[in-house]
Amino acid sequence: EAVLSLHVIDDDDITWINGQKIGETVGYDVRRLYSVPAGVLKESNEITLKISDYRGGGGLYGPANEIYLKVGDKTIPLSGEWKYKVSASNSDFDFVEYGPNAYPSLLYNAMVNPLVGLSMRGVIWYQGENNTNRAKEYYDLFPAMINDWRKKWGKDFPFYWVQLANYMDAVEVPSESLWAQVREAQTQTLSLPHTGQAVIIDIGEAKDIHPKNKQEVGRRLALHALHNDYGFSDVVCESPMPKTVRRVQDKIVVQFDNVADGLIVKNKYGYLMSFAVAGTDGVYKWVQAKVAGKDRVVLSCPDVIDPVSVRYAWGDNPDDANLYNSVGLPATPFEIKIE
């Protein structure tokens, strides 16, 4: 007997060893751990997977150390090269999938418009991932949607949303990011009245676009409703946001709003991460940063000539971002010009 671990597969699979089916699973986020009956394994073995993928990326995408065959106390890694070929593709048959998320207006007309006129206290919203390839549009689309809904209901109801979580692989050097652009568009939409944003840059998962920690997401959204709509004025709901950025001699000082009792660094050594500065050449470089006082961060950037702009947590997955306010809300990712 043995155990075959394939971790997670996008989307569905059927798995054979030496021509004998040992399991099948439906779902891109379901753990594959298949029992192999005695008598199946030989001295030389062939594992065959049929993977059906319906959208986006596909295949085996779990950690390399979770792809293995375990026989007794012996674990045999299987994360090397596999042979593969496409058996059939949508494009071979001119197949186009139409569903609620693929056809313009279908989702709104079927699920939102029928509710117009019904009493509603407010809205919570979690979306944006599918807009990342057209990130610049989101600066206009998102506030336009909120204004449109409010116009339909004839009421400026509260509208609270979740900013995009950290996702995909972290980068070693500062880079451009469409995910960061969508986050910035979401932040700018706070200019509309009666809005709020739950920042979750610290609880996403590199390999899962639907991170598991939903309870903390809901708690951070609830803080906005408690503070703004249910009379709990002492509840802190806003994440730290840059207020001013200016040069002071050879340093850059970033002053923050929404710090509660003060900024804190979640690092046992007190190191503040994920700040980058660009000069007139537009090239961003990581810089040293430290909290100074209750609401300020001081940046040292001797390698940047004539600094003009600061970024914090700017990337698909800024997994080292570690600036918080005193109640544990993470600082909002940002890009801002130096005064």
Buried (B, 14 or more C-beta within 10 A) or exposed (E): EBBBBBBBBBBBBBBBBBEEEBBBBEEBEBEBBBEBEEEBBEEEEEBBBEBBBEEEEBEBEBEEEBBBBBEEEEEEEBBEEEEEEEEEEEEEEEEEEEEEEEEEEEBEEEEEEEEEEEEEEBBBBBBBBEBBEEBEEBBEBBBEBBEEBBEEBEEBBBBBBBBBBBBBEEBEEBEEBBBBBBBBBBBEBBEBEBBBBBBBBBBBBBBBBEBEBEEBBEEBBBBBBBBBBEEEEEBBBBBBBBBEBEBEEEEBBBBBBBBBEEBBBBEEEEEBBBBBBBBEEEEBBBBEBBBBEEBBBBBBBEEBEEBBBBBBBBBBBBBBBBBBBBBEBBBBBBBBEBE
